Amino acid sequence: MGAGSWGTTIAKVFADAGNTVHLWARREEQAHRIQITRENADYLPSLQLPPSISATADAAVALDGADIVVLAVPSQSLRSNLEKWRDLIPTDATLLSLAKGVERETNLRMSELIAQVTGADRGRVAVLSGPNLAREVALEQPAATVIACEDENRAKLVQAAASAPYFRPYTNHDVIGCEIGGACKNVIALACGMAVGKGLGENTLATLITRGLAEITRLGASLGADPRTFSGLAGLGDLVATCSSSLSRNRTFGERLGRGQTLEIARAATNGQVAEGVIASQAVAALAQQQGVDMPITRAVFAVCHEGMGVDDMISALMGRSKKSEVN
């Protein structure tokens, strides 16, 4: 449900793993074009889609008889879409979230939002998260991911259904940890992009990634996550990929801010799209304050994106913080 770059890529993964897939697109003309040309030119140009994918703009058609419903719309529009779809979703379908974020108005993680809106038992809701840059996966470059679900059998069901020759899913019971890692890494990637935009080097990036992981782990632990999750694919793996790659929209958006562009100019340069981390910085900073967790990099990114702080001032503020132990 969602024909952006990641939704289309995961549709291809499921198809290449031997499944029949319905791909829902919001716009009728996009669905028709995908169905006729076998290509999603808007998001994955020149990539041929398997014949077992059928595209439609009719949610009822897409959801009819589905065993696994993959939710691939942005985090901040997931609620409004689910409210339209919930009566169409088969009663025992597994709901798989691809969205990486925290709802701005409620501080809910995506699995919490899905359960709340649909009334589904939490054991029906799974999360997919890992170092998965859409273009690389779509090109069938080897990658791994995590399927997190409280119900181990459902996690294994999704794992089997998404096991394409180039895509290796692992299971995990820690939904909280996987979601917090996925939401927060976009914020740290913005900080890394700002550093690159300022012309800073690998030491700075390594510092931001490492200290970013530390604050993500603190927040996750406060919410009941297993700290081990953050050293795995949905934690460190996703963080490194998103912070290091020029394919990462959050990293490249941060670079524009680092070069002195305003939020509005950076948005205009990216076809009017705002990187998820810009929105996530507000929601994650609020969640951290609610939990009493210190997240200085997240707070600094929030200040740049929403309070008018300059990137130079952000760097000075982070470097001027009081001295402390690394591990305490």
Backbone bond lengths (Angstrom), bond angles and torsions (degrees), N, CA, C in turn:
res aa  C-N    CA-C-N  psi(-1)  N-CA   C-N-CA  omega(-1)  CA-C   N-CA-C  phi
1 M - - - 1.459 - - 1.521 108.40 -
2 G 1.352 113.99 91.81 1.453 120.30 -176.02 1.505 109.94 132.07
3 A 1.345 116.84 119.70 1.464 121.34 -173.37 1.523 111.69 -112.26
4 G 1.335 116.39 38.98 1.453 120.07 169.29 1.515 109.72 -77.21
5 S 1.328 116.88 -167.65 1.464 119.60 -176.12 1.523 112.10 -64.88
6 W 1.350 117.81 -42.92 1.456 119.77 -177.61 1.526 111.26 -76.38
7 G 1.325 117.40 -40.82 1.458 119.55 177.49 1.523 111.89 -60.43
8 T 1.339 116.35 -43.30 1.463 120.55 178.65 1.523 111.01 -65.92
9 T 1.325 116.23 -39.71 1.467 120.11 179.56 1.523 111.05 -63.25
10 I 1.335 116.86 -44.95 1.468 119.51 -179.66 1.530 110.44 -68.41
11 A 1.327 117.44 -33.11 1.469 119.49 173.37 1.528 110.00 -59.21
12 K 1.323 116.86 -42.28 1.466 121.49 177.86 1.528 110.77 -64.56
13 V 1.336 116.86 -41.57 1.465 120.47 178.30 1.528 110.67 -58.45
14 F 1.326 117.11 -49.87 1.466 120.79 -179.95 1.533 110.85 -62.02
15 A 1.331 116.66 -39.57 1.463 119.68 178.62 1.527 110.73 -65.70
16 D 1.334 116.80 -43.51 1.466 120.25 179.79 1.524 112.08 -68.57
17 A 1.334 117.08 -17.52 1.462 121.27 175.68 1.526 111.73 -87.17
18 G 1.343 117.07 1.28 1.463 120.44 173.88 1.509 116.08 103.06
19 N 1.336 117.89 13.96 1.463 121.38 -178.03 1.526 111.72 -100.97
20 T 1.324 115.04 156.63 1.462 121.75 168.52 1.520 107.54 -88.34
21 V 1.328 117.38 128.19 1.460 121.99 -170.22 1.527 110.57 -126.24
22 H 1.335 115.77 132.54 1.457 121.90 168.38 1.523 107.66 -102.11
23 L 1.321 117.25 128.73 1.464 122.67 179.61 1.517 108.45 -111.01
24 W 1.335 115.40 113.47 1.469 120.30 179.77 1.516 110.72 -89.03
25 A 1.328 116.56 126.91 1.456 122.91 174.43 1.520 108.85 -113.99
26 R 1.321 115.69 143.82 1.465 120.52 -176.31 1.533 111.34 -66.75
27 R 1.329 116.73 -35.79 1.464 120.91 -176.07 1.538 111.11 -102.85
28 E 1.313 114.92 132.23 1.471 120.93 -178.65 1.520 111.46 -57.91
29 E 1.340 116.47 -42.16 1.461 118.94 -177.66 1.531 112.04 -66.21
30 Q 1.351 116.39 -33.96 1.462 119.35 177.40 1.523 110.65 -67.42
31 A 1.331 116.30 -45.46 1.468 120.39 179.05 1.534 110.68 -59.66
32 H 1.330 116.39 -43.59 1.469 120.54 -179.27 1.525 110.65 -63.91
33 R 1.331 116.67 -42.46 1.459 120.90 -178.73 1.533 111.23 -64.88
34 I 1.344 115.95 -41.52 1.472 119.72 177.89 1.527 110.00 -62.97
35 Q 1.327 116.04 -43.58 1.463 120.23 -177.20 1.526 111.83 -64.16
36 I 1.329 116.51 -38.42 1.469 120.47 -176.28 1.523 111.65 -81.19
37 T 1.334 116.64 -45.18 1.474 119.97 -173.38 1.517 113.27 -90.58
38 R 1.350 118.18 -15.46 1.472 123.83 -175.06 1.532 110.97 61.69
39 E 1.339 115.69 32.75 1.454 121.08 -179.82 1.525 108.86 -147.13
40 N 1.340 117.03 137.37 1.466 120.85 173.02 1.527 107.05 -97.68
41 A 1.324 115.77 84.18 1.466 121.36 -172.51 1.517 112.41 -64.87
42 D 1.332 118.08 -24.72 1.462 120.85 -178.99 1.526 112.08 -68.77
43 Y 1.338 117.24 -32.09 1.457 120.03 -171.74 1.527 114.03 -124.73
44 L 1.334 117.39 -32.22 1.466 120.75 -179.06 1.526 109.45 -133.82
45 P 1.322 116.63 66.21 1.463 119.35 -177.22 1.525 112.13 -60.87
46 S 1.326 114.97 145.50 1.472 123.94 176.08 1.525 113.11 71.67
47 L 1.317 117.74 10.02 1.464 120.01 178.93 1.531 109.01 -105.32
48 Q 1.325 117.30 119.10 1.457 122.21 -178.77 1.529 109.73 -79.99
49 L 1.317 116.70 131.27 1.462 121.85 -179.90 1.527 110.67 -94.98
50 P 1.331 117.60 145.23 1.471 121.11 -178.15 1.531 111.79 -63.13
51 P 1.326 117.22 152.46 1.471 120.78 -179.71 1.520 113.59 -66.31
52 S 1.345 118.16 -18.42 1.472 120.33 -179.53 1.533 112.56 -79.27
53 I 1.334 118.22 1.98 1.468 122.36 172.88 1.517 108.38 -98.52
54 S 1.319 116.46 125.81 1.469 120.37 172.03 1.520 108.24 -116.61
55 A 1.330 115.98 131.76 1.462 121.71 -176.90 1.517 110.66 -98.90
56 T 1.326 116.19 142.73 1.456 121.63 179.66 1.523 109.73 -153.07
57 A 1.324 115.86 153.01 1.462 120.57 173.15 1.525 110.69 -103.12
58 D 1.305 116.71 5.64 1.471 122.50 -179.85 1.529 108.47 -98.75
59 A 1.330 117.03 109.15 1.463 121.03 -177.10 1.519 112.07 -61.70
60 A 1.323 117.77 -35.53 1.467 120.71 179.95 1.518 110.77 -63.45
61 V 1.323 116.99 -39.98 1.464 121.41 177.83 1.524 110.06 -66.87
62 A 1.321 116.23 -44.15 1.464 120.52 -177.75 1.524 111.75 -62.97
63 L 1.319 117.13 -38.63 1.468 121.51 -172.81 1.524 113.64 -89.83
64 D 1.300 117.42 -13.25 1.463 120.68 -175.41 1.531 110.97 -60.18
65 G 1.342 115.86 118.69 1.454 121.80 175.84 1.515 115.73 73.05
66 A 1.332 117.37 12.35 1.473 119.88 -175.58 1.528 111.49 -67.74
67 D 1.327 116.29 136.27 1.465 121.98 172.43 1.529 111.26 -86.94
68 I 1.331 115.48 -36.58 1.461 122.06 178.11 1.519 107.47 -128.73
69 V 1.327 116.79 125.47 1.461 122.00 176.97 1.527 107.67 -106.21
70 V 1.331 115.85 113.57 1.461 121.55 -177.04 1.523 108.32 -95.41
71 L 1.324 116.21 117.71 1.467 122.23 -176.55 1.522 108.44 -95.49
72 A 1.340 115.72 107.43 1.462 121.30 -170.58 1.524 112.56 -122.40
73 V 1.336 116.67 28.85 1.466 119.97 174.72 1.526 108.77 -96.84
74 P 1.332 118.91 160.22 1.470 120.95 -178.56 1.524 112.28 -58.97
75 S 1.322 115.17 152.83 1.469 121.03 -174.09 1.524 112.86 -57.74
76 Q 1.333 117.87 -39.01 1.460 119.79 -174.74 1.527 113.37 -79.94
77 S 1.328 117.97 -9.30 1.464 120.47 175.32 1.524 112.09 -111.25
78 L 1.335 117.19 3.67 1.459 120.13 -177.21 1.520 111.69 -63.84
79 R 1.329 117.73 -42.73 1.470 120.33 -177.75 1.533 111.10 -59.33
80 S 1.320 116.86 -50.83 1.470 119.78 -175.88 1.529 111.13 -63.23
81 N 1.324 117.23 -36.55 1.456 119.49 177.36 1.525 111.90 -69.49
82 L 1.334 116.19 -44.06 1.472 119.30 -179.96 1.519 111.87 -61.59
83 E 1.310 117.43 -34.79 1.465 120.18 178.87 1.529 111.01 -62.16
84 K 1.325 117.03 -29.98 1.468 121.29 177.18 1.526 111.64 -79.91
85 W 1.335 116.46 -29.78 1.466 120.62 -171.15 1.521 114.56 -96.70
86 R 1.336 117.83 -18.58 1.470 119.00 -165.05 1.523 113.88 -58.76
87 D 1.334 118.14 -34.27 1.463 119.50 -179.29 1.527 112.21 -77.86
88 L 1.328 117.13 -9.25 1.464 121.70 -179.52 1.525 112.16 -97.47
89 I 1.338 116.57 -13.64 1.460 120.53 -175.41 1.528 110.00 -78.03
90 P 1.329 119.04 127.20 1.469 120.93 177.46 1.527 111.11 -55.23
91 T 1.339 115.85 143.09 1.466 120.80 -168.14 1.525 114.68 -65.38
92 D 1.338 117.77 -23.02 1.469 118.33 -179.82 1.530 112.36 -113.93
93 A 1.319 117.15 12.31 1.461 119.57 -179.99 1.527 110.45 -66.71
94 T 1.322 115.80 143.47 1.461 121.23 171.98 1.523 108.12 -79.63
95 L 1.323 116.23 132.45 1.466 121.82 -178.39 1.525 108.10 -101.94
96 L 1.319 116.82 114.18 1.457 122.42 -175.02 1.524 109.82 -108.29
97 S 1.317 116.64 117.25 1.461 121.98 -178.16 1.526 110.90 -92.25
98 L 1.345 115.79 130.38 1.459 121.88 171.50 1.523 111.83 -103.63
99 A 1.328 117.22 -13.34 1.466 121.44 -173.99 1.523 110.48 -70.96
100 K 1.325 115.68 134.46 1.461 121.22 -179.73 1.525 108.28 -114.47
101 G 1.314 115.39 99.97 1.459 119.29 -178.67 1.502 111.75 178.81
102 V 1.322 114.19 179.46 1.461 123.67 174.83 1.518 106.32 -126.36
103 E 1.330 117.81 132.48 1.459 119.86 -177.96 1.524 109.96 -63.73
104 R 1.304 116.11 127.73 1.462 122.17 -171.05 1.531 112.47 -62.50
105 E 1.329 117.45 -42.37 1.464 120.09 -174.20 1.520 113.51 -77.34
106 T 1.340 117.54 -26.09 1.467 120.56 -171.42 1.520 114.62 -118.72
107 N 1.336 117.80 -12.91 1.481 123.57 -173.03 1.529 112.27 63.32
108 L 1.324 117.34 20.66 1.463 120.56 178.44 1.522 110.22 -81.16
109 R 1.345 115.45 139.62 1.447 119.91 167.58 1.533 108.83 -71.30
110 M 1.329 116.40 162.65 1.457 119.57 -173.62 1.532 112.34 -63.67
111 S 1.326 117.68 -38.17 1.470 119.08 179.36 1.528 110.69 -65.68
112 E 1.320 116.87 -35.92 1.465 120.68 176.70 1.523 110.35 -65.77
113 L 1.321 116.11 -42.95 1.461 120.79 179.26 1.531 110.53 -62.73
114 I 1.334 116.39 -44.82 1.467 120.57 -179.20 1.534 110.54 -60.41
115 A 1.326 116.55 -46.64 1.472 119.95 179.54 1.521 110.76 -63.13
116 Q 1.316 117.04 -40.37 1.463 120.82 -178.64 1.522 111.79 -64.56
117 V 1.333 116.94 -46.98 1.466 120.42 -174.95 1.522 111.93 -74.43
118 T 1.316 117.45 -40.58 1.473 120.61 -175.13 1.522 113.19 -89.25
119 G 1.341 117.11 -18.40 1.454 120.02 -174.00 1.519 113.21 76.33
120 A 1.331 117.11 9.77 1.460 121.02 -178.86 1.520 111.01 -71.43
121 D 1.327 116.13 144.25 1.454 121.60 170.72 1.525 109.33 -60.04
122 R 1.345 117.35 143.24 1.466 120.21 -177.07 1.525 112.38 -59.43
123 G 1.317 116.89 -26.11 1.456 120.46 178.47 1.519 113.73 -69.95
124 R 1.337 117.59 -13.10 1.466 121.18 176.57 1.521 112.19 -87.98
125 V 1.326 116.82 -9.77 1.469 120.65 -173.62 1.524 109.65 -102.92
126 A 1.310 116.05 124.42 1.459 122.41 178.59 1.523 109.52 -120.12
127 V 1.323 115.09 162.85 1.465 122.07 -178.13 1.524 108.60 -130.99
128 L 1.327 117.01 136.74 1.457 121.87 173.89 1.519 108.35 -110.48
129 S 1.336 116.84 125.82 1.461 119.92 -177.32 1.520 110.25 -154.90
130 G 1.325 116.36 140.70 1.459 120.43 178.65 1.513 111.08 171.32
131 P 1.329 117.65 -174.87 1.467 121.92 178.65 1.517 110.12 -77.44
132 N 1.320 115.85 79.49 1.461 121.40 -168.46 1.524 111.10 -128.47
133 L 1.313 117.85 77.93 1.456 121.60 173.83 1.526 107.94 -71.27
134 A 1.328 115.26 124.68 1.467 120.54 -167.25 1.526 112.76 -55.55
135 R 1.319 117.55 -47.78 1.473 119.80 -174.99 1.525 111.33 -61.10
136 E 1.327 117.23 -41.20 1.465 120.54 -179.54 1.527 111.30 -65.17
137 V 1.340 116.39 -43.07 1.464 119.48 178.56 1.525 109.89 -65.57
138 A 1.327 117.11 -42.14 1.462 120.93 179.61 1.524 111.36 -61.20
139 L 1.331 117.04 -31.85 1.464 121.61 177.57 1.529 112.27 -82.69
140 E 1.326 116.17 5.32 1.468 123.83 175.80 1.523 112.67 67.05
141 Q 1.335 116.25 31.28 1.459 119.99 170.98 1.529 107.93 -77.43
142 P 1.330 119.37 134.49 1.469 121.48 -173.93 1.526 112.27 -55.76
143 A 1.329 115.35 133.27 1.464 121.55 -179.68 1.522 108.55 -151.10
144 A 1.317 114.74 158.64 1.471 121.43 175.86 1.519 109.08 -124.95
145 T 1.319 115.64 160.81 1.458 120.94 -179.55 1.515 109.23 -149.73
146 V 1.320 116.19 177.76 1.465 122.36 177.92 1.523 109.34 -121.61
147 I 1.321 116.58 133.95 1.463 122.62 169.41 1.527 106.41 -107.30
148 A 1.318 116.81 110.61 1.461 121.00 -178.54 1.524 110.10 -105.46
149 C 1.329 116.00 131.47 1.464 121.34 178.71 1.519 108.41 -159.10
150 E 1.326 116.49 142.45 1.463 119.84 177.30 1.529 111.40 -67.11
151 D 1.325 116.95 -28.41 1.464 122.72 177.79 1.531 107.96 -92.16
152 E 1.327 116.78 108.09 1.462 120.53 -175.55 1.519 112.10 -60.92
153 N 1.330 117.10 -35.88 1.460 119.71 -178.87 1.525 111.49 -65.28
154 R 1.330 116.08 -39.83 1.474 118.82 177.47 1.527 110.67 -67.86
155 A 1.327 116.42 -38.47 1.462 119.17 176.95 1.524 110.14 -59.21
156 K 1.328 116.64 -42.09 1.466 120.46 179.85 1.529 111.34 -69.39
157 L 1.343 116.80 -33.41 1.464 120.73 176.25 1.523 110.29 -60.97
158 V 1.327 116.59 -48.58 1.467 120.57 179.98 1.529 109.90 -66.99
159 Q 1.323 116.41 -40.03 1.468 120.90 178.47 1.525 110.66 -55.55
160 A 1.325 116.53 -47.49 1.465 120.61 -179.73 1.529 111.16 -65.04
161 A 1.331 115.96 -40.51 1.466 120.20 -176.05 1.522 112.31 -71.18
162 A 1.341 117.76 -23.14 1.469 121.67 -176.90 1.524 112.61 -106.53
163 S 1.315 117.64 12.41 1.470 120.74 -177.29 1.528 110.64 -87.88
164 A 1.323 115.12 81.05 1.463 121.19 174.78 1.529 109.17 -83.45
165 P 1.326 118.63 162.91 1.474 120.38 -177.87 1.523 113.65 -56.72
166 Y 1.312 117.70 -27.09 1.469 122.43 -177.00 1.533 112.83 -107.52
167 F 1.323 117.70 2.59 1.471 121.38 -173.01 1.519 108.78 -132.56
168 R 1.339 116.73 115.94 1.465 121.81 -172.95 1.541 109.97 -113.85
169 P 1.331 118.26 106.45 1.463 120.44 178.08 1.533 111.80 -88.62
170 Y 1.318 115.70 140.40 1.464 123.49 170.41 1.530 107.72 -110.27
171 T 1.331 116.99 152.47 1.463 119.82 176.87 1.529 110.47 -98.38
172 N 1.319 114.64 157.29 1.462 122.65 178.72 1.525 107.30 -155.82
173 H 1.315 117.27 143.91 1.468 119.99 177.71 1.519 112.04 -87.72
174 D 1.346 117.46 -11.10 1.465 121.96 -169.32 1.527 111.22 -89.13
175 V 1.313 116.13 81.51 1.464 121.27 179.50 1.529 110.55 -63.55
176 I 1.325 116.60 -43.25 1.468 120.59 -177.95 1.529 110.84 -58.25
177 G 1.324 116.62 -50.41 1.453 120.55 -177.55 1.515 112.33 -61.34
178 C 1.333 116.66 -43.76 1.463 119.63 -179.62 1.529 111.35 -64.42
179 E 1.316 116.84 -38.50 1.465 119.22 -179.78 1.522 112.15 -72.27
180 I 1.318 117.36 -40.73 1.464 119.68 179.58 1.530 109.93 -66.17
181 G 1.328 117.05 -42.08 1.457 119.78 176.34 1.515 111.64 -59.07
182 G 1.330 117.09 -43.56 1.457 121.03 -179.08 1.507 113.62 -68.01
183 A 1.320 117.42 -36.83 1.469 120.88 -179.75 1.516 111.68 -72.47
184 C 1.322 116.42 -42.20 1.464 120.40 -172.47 1.519 113.39 -79.35
185 K 1.314 117.70 -29.01 1.475 119.25 -175.50 1.517 111.44 -62.75
186 N 1.331 118.19 -29.15 1.461 120.40 178.12 1.526 111.58 -65.29
187 V 1.331 116.10 -33.68 1.464 120.76 179.16 1.530 109.83 -69.42
188 I 1.316 116.58 -45.59 1.467 120.52 179.47 1.524 110.04 -64.88
189 A 1.336 117.49 -34.88 1.462 120.72 177.69 1.523 111.18 -63.89
190 L 1.318 117.46 -36.21 1.464 119.97 174.67 1.521 110.58 -60.74
191 A 1.330 116.77 -44.02 1.465 120.77 178.65 1.531 110.79 -61.51
192 C 1.338 116.35 -41.94 1.467 120.02 178.35 1.526 110.61 -64.26
193 G 1.317 116.72 -40.49 1.456 119.88 177.36 1.518 111.97 -62.70
194 M 1.328 116.46 -41.06 1.466 119.74 177.44 1.529 110.65 -60.26
195 A 1.339 116.45 -40.47 1.465 120.39 178.92 1.529 110.67 -63.54
196 V 1.332 117.06 -43.35 1.461 120.67 178.21 1.528 110.07 -63.00
197 G 1.341 115.89 -42.62 1.455 120.07 178.73 1.521 113.02 -60.89
198 K 1.326 116.63 -28.84 1.468 121.61 176.75 1.528 112.19 -83.48
199 G 1.324 117.50 -2.06 1.455 121.08 179.17 1.511 113.86 83.51
200 L 1.332 118.03 16.46 1.456 121.46 -179.85 1.529 110.34 -81.33
201 G 1.343 115.64 160.38 1.458 120.23 -168.14 1.512 115.44 -105.17
202 E 1.335 114.33 -161.15 1.456 121.83 -171.66 1.526 112.83 -67.45
203 N 1.325 118.66 -33.33 1.466 120.32 177.59 1.524 110.72 -59.57
204 T 1.334 115.38 -43.39 1.463 119.87 179.98 1.525 110.66 -64.29
205 L 1.339 116.58 -44.49 1.465 119.85 -179.75 1.526 111.28 -63.45
206 A 1.332 116.80 -43.01 1.464 120.16 179.07 1.523 110.67 -62.74
207 T 1.322 116.41 -38.63 1.468 120.18 178.07 1.517 110.90 -64.19
208 L 1.328 116.83 -46.23 1.469 120.25 -179.12 1.523 111.41 -64.01
209 I 1.329 117.26 -42.27 1.466 119.96 179.72 1.524 110.51 -64.18
210 T 1.335 116.45 -44.54 1.470 119.91 -176.11 1.514 111.73 -69.30
211 R 1.332 116.44 -47.52 1.468 118.90 179.10 1.531 110.99 -71.83
212 G 1.328 116.00 -28.56 1.462 118.69 173.86 1.514 111.38 -64.07
213 L 1.335 116.08 -42.25 1.465 119.86 176.90 1.527 110.86 -61.83
214 A 1.314 116.67 -37.11 1.471 119.93 179.98 1.525 111.03 -62.65
215 E 1.334 117.06 -43.69 1.466 117.60 -177.60 1.527 111.70 -75.62
216 I 1.331 117.31 -31.18 1.466 119.92 174.34 1.531 110.13 -63.10
217 T 1.317 116.26 -42.87 1.465 121.20 179.93 1.527 110.74 -63.61
218 R 1.331 116.75 -40.37 1.476 119.66 178.06 1.520 111.08 -60.15
219 L 1.345 116.13 -45.33 1.459 119.11 -179.41 1.526 110.20 -65.24
220 G 1.326 116.81 -45.76 1.464 119.65 -179.86 1.510 112.47 -59.32
221 A 1.340 117.03 -44.69 1.467 120.58 -179.55 1.524 110.90 -62.30
222 S 1.330 116.64 -36.49 1.471 119.51 -179.63 1.517 111.82 -66.96
223 L 1.334 116.30 -23.62 1.463 121.54 -179.45 1.521 112.90 -95.42
224 G 1.332 116.06 -1.21 1.465 120.01 177.48 1.511 114.90 100.84
225 A 1.331 118.65 12.00 1.459 121.31 178.89 1.526 110.64 -75.07
226 D 1.322 115.96 157.58 1.455 122.49 174.20 1.533 107.74 -81.15
227 P 1.342 119.39 117.54 1.470 120.64 -177.61 1.520 113.47 -55.73
228 R 1.337 118.31 -25.48 1.463 120.57 -179.90 1.527 112.18 -64.54
229 T 1.318 116.92 -26.61 1.461 120.39 179.78 1.523 111.12 -58.65
230 F 1.319 116.97 -33.53 1.464 120.19 -173.22 1.526 112.88 -77.16
231 S 1.327 117.85 -10.38 1.463 119.90 172.57 1.526 111.12 -95.66
232 G 1.333 117.00 3.74 1.459 121.61 -177.05 1.520 113.15 -104.19
233 L 1.319 115.60 -163.63 1.455 122.13 -174.64 1.524 113.20 -61.72
234 A 1.334 116.91 -40.38 1.467 120.55 -177.66 1.520 112.09 -80.35
235 G 1.330 117.47 -8.10 1.454 121.66 177.43 1.514 109.94 -108.59
236 L 1.327 116.14 -93.91 1.458 121.34 -176.95 1.524 112.22 -59.57
237 G 1.336 117.24 -41.43 1.457 120.11 -178.41 1.519 112.10 -58.66
238 D 1.315 116.65 -51.16 1.463 121.68 -179.72 1.526 110.62 -64.97
239 L 1.326 116.43 -39.15 1.466 121.41 -179.02 1.527 110.93 -62.30
240 V 1.334 117.10 -47.62 1.465 120.97 -178.73 1.525 110.61 -62.98
241 A 1.326 117.81 -45.62 1.462 120.66 -178.67 1.525 111.10 -61.75
242 T 1.319 116.16 -45.11 1.467 120.04 -175.56 1.520 112.06 -72.06
243 C 1.323 116.50 -34.37 1.468 120.07 -178.40 1.518 112.68 -80.93
244 S 1.321 118.41 -19.61 1.459 121.57 -170.62 1.511 114.05 -105.12
245 S 1.315 118.56 -21.01 1.456 120.56 -169.11 1.521 113.33 -97.43
246 S 1.316 115.18 140.30 1.463 120.68 173.56 1.529 111.21 -72.17
247 L 1.337 117.84 -11.44 1.462 121.53 175.21 1.522 112.15 -79.51
248 S 1.328 116.78 -12.04 1.465 121.33 -178.76 1.525 109.99 -79.38
249 R 1.324 116.67 119.96 1.464 120.44 -179.88 1.521 111.52 -63.68
250 N 1.326 117.04 -34.30 1.464 119.51 179.60 1.521 111.14 -68.23
251 R 1.312 116.51 -43.68 1.468 119.96 178.55 1.531 110.33 -62.16
252 T 1.347 117.85 -47.74 1.467 120.08 -176.95 1.528 111.08 -68.79
253 F 1.330 117.92 -33.36 1.461 120.88 176.25 1.533 109.54 -65.15
254 G 1.333 116.19 -42.26 1.461 120.33 176.76 1.521 112.12 -61.35
255 E 1.344 116.46 -37.43 1.468 119.86 177.66 1.522 110.97 -58.73
256 R 1.310 116.90 -41.16 1.467 120.46 179.58 1.528 110.49 -63.03
257 L 1.315 116.40 -41.71 1.468 119.68 177.50 1.525 110.38 -64.81
258 G 1.332 116.47 -39.32 1.458 120.77 178.91 1.512 112.86 -64.38
259 R 1.336 116.76 -29.06 1.465 120.55 178.55 1.517 112.26 -83.68
260 G 1.347 115.96 3.80 1.461 119.93 174.41 1.507 115.36 100.93
261 Q 1.333 118.41 1.67 1.452 119.81 177.87 1.518 110.68 -72.11
262 T 1.316 116.54 147.44 1.454 120.46 174.39 1.525 109.44 -77.85
263 L 1.315 115.97 167.54 1.458 121.07 177.94 1.529 110.40 -58.10
264 E 1.325 115.96 -40.63 1.461 120.87 -178.10 1.527 111.46 -66.53
265 I 1.340 117.18 -42.52 1.461 120.58 179.59 1.528 110.09 -67.51
266 A 1.339 116.62 -42.06 1.462 120.12 178.29 1.518 110.91 -62.19
267 R 1.314 116.70 -38.84 1.465 120.45 178.32 1.521 110.34 -65.08
268 A 1.320 117.09 -43.82 1.467 120.75 -179.77 1.525 111.05 -62.35
269 A 1.337 116.30 -34.64 1.466 120.80 -179.01 1.514 112.57 -74.75
270 T 1.328 117.10 -12.00 1.470 121.18 179.84 1.529 110.25 -116.43
271 N 1.341 115.08 41.17 1.474 122.20 176.95 1.516 112.96 56.66
272 G 1.347 115.46 36.47 1.458 119.88 176.63 1.507 114.88 77.57
273 Q 1.339 117.88 5.92 1.458 121.55 -178.12 1.524 110.35 -94.93
274 V 1.328 115.71 136.35 1.458 121.02 173.93 1.520 107.99 -99.61
275 A 1.321 116.84 134.46 1.462 120.63 178.43 1.519 110.26 -60.62
276 E 1.336 115.91 142.93 1.471 121.05 -178.48 1.527 112.46 -53.40
277 G 1.344 116.39 -34.44 1.452 119.85 -177.22 1.512 113.94 -63.22
278 V 1.338 117.33 -27.54 1.465 120.64 178.55 1.522 109.55 -63.42
279 I 1.324 116.15 -46.97 1.466 120.91 178.35 1.523 110.36 -71.65
280 A 1.346 115.65 -41.12 1.467 119.74 -177.90 1.522 111.86 -63.53
281 S 1.335 117.83 -32.59 1.470 119.26 -178.60 1.519 111.23 -59.77
282 Q 1.317 116.33 -35.91 1.466 120.37 178.71 1.522 110.67 -70.13
283 A 1.342 116.08 -47.21 1.459 119.88 -177.51 1.527 111.63 -68.57
284 V 1.335 117.36 -41.85 1.464 120.74 -178.19 1.532 110.36 -69.78
285 A 1.339 117.23 -39.46 1.465 119.72 177.28 1.527 110.93 -61.61
286 A 1.332 116.83 -39.45 1.462 120.43 178.00 1.524 110.90 -67.25
287 L 1.323 116.87 -40.48 1.462 120.95 178.76 1.527 110.26 -65.20
288 A 1.323 117.51 -40.67 1.463 121.31 178.86 1.525 110.72 -63.81
289 Q 1.322 116.32 -41.50 1.472 119.89 177.80 1.516 110.30 -64.22
290 Q 1.329 116.24 -41.43 1.465 121.67 178.14 1.523 111.32 -60.03
291 Q 1.347 115.96 -37.52 1.467 121.38 -178.06 1.525 112.89 -88.79
292 G 1.328 117.36 -7.12 1.460 120.22 -177.57 1.517 112.57 69.61
293 V 1.343 117.29 36.16 1.460 123.11 -177.71 1.526 109.59 -107.98
294 D 1.327 116.25 134.03 1.456 121.71 178.85 1.527 109.94 -81.53
295 M 1.348 117.05 118.25 1.466 122.17 178.68 1.528 108.32 -132.68
296 P 1.330 117.75 77.22 1.459 120.44 -171.95 1.525 114.55 -64.60
297 I 1.328 118.98 -36.96 1.465 119.50 -179.91 1.524 109.76 -68.78
298 T 1.315 116.64 -44.85 1.462 120.81 177.71 1.522 110.56 -59.31
299 R 1.323 115.98 -44.20 1.474 119.82 -179.58 1.528 110.67 -63.76
300 A 1.339 116.99 -37.50 1.461 120.94 179.41 1.526 111.21 -67.87
301 V 1.333 117.02 -42.21 1.464 120.38 177.66 1.523 109.98 -63.43
302 F 1.311 117.34 -41.69 1.467 121.28 176.21 1.524 110.50 -58.00
303 A 1.334 117.02 -42.53 1.462 121.14 -178.88 1.526 111.37 -63.89
304 V 1.337 117.16 -39.08 1.464 120.30 178.17 1.527 110.44 -68.00
305 C 1.323 116.91 -44.11 1.466 121.64 -174.05 1.520 114.05 -77.76
306 H 1.326 117.22 -28.75 1.467 119.19 -170.24 1.527 114.76 -127.88
307 E 1.326 117.60 -10.62 1.462 119.09 -177.50 1.528 113.36 -124.02
308 G 1.336 116.64 7.63 1.447 120.25 174.35 1.515 116.28 78.83
309 M 1.324 118.73 11.46 1.470 120.28 177.77 1.530 110.01 -67.88
310 G 1.324 117.23 141.58 1.451 121.21 175.12 1.515 111.34 -79.34
311 V 1.336 116.84 154.91 1.458 120.37 -178.75 1.525 111.18 -64.15
312 D 1.337 117.83 -38.45 1.467 120.31 177.06 1.525 111.32 -60.91
313 D 1.324 115.73 -41.02 1.470 119.70 178.07 1.523 111.12 -66.62
314 M 1.335 116.48 -35.65 1.458 120.20 177.13 1.522 110.70 -61.91
315 I 1.328 116.56 -44.70 1.465 120.71 -179.38 1.523 110.13 -63.46
316 S 1.325 116.44 -43.70 1.471 120.57 179.63 1.522 110.99 -62.31
317 A 1.336 116.07 -41.12 1.466 119.93 -179.20 1.525 111.24 -65.12
318 L 1.329 117.24 -41.08 1.463 120.40 179.89 1.526 111.35 -68.47
319 M 1.324 117.10 -41.87 1.459 120.41 -178.42 1.528 112.24 -73.46
320 G 1.331 116.88 -21.43 1.459 120.37 -177.43 1.518 114.41 -94.57
321 R 1.333 116.98 6.73 1.460 119.43 -179.88 1.533 110.14 -66.04
322 S 1.328 115.42 157.85 1.460 120.37 -178.03 1.533 111.20 -62.00
323 K 1.321 116.61 146.69 1.468 122.33 -177.56 1.508 110.81 -72.93
324 K 1.348 116.04 145.13 1.463 119.47 -177.90 1.527 109.90 -157.25
325 S 1.326 115.92 171.09 1.458 121.66 174.53 1.525 109.96 -70.27
326 E 1.329 116.05 147.51 1.459 119.68 177.84 1.519 112.12 -67.39
327 V 1.319 117.45 -35.39 1.473 119.52 -169.31 1.522 113.67 -101.20
328 N 1.295 119.54 -10.37 1.462 120.53 -178.15 1.529 110.36 -106.56
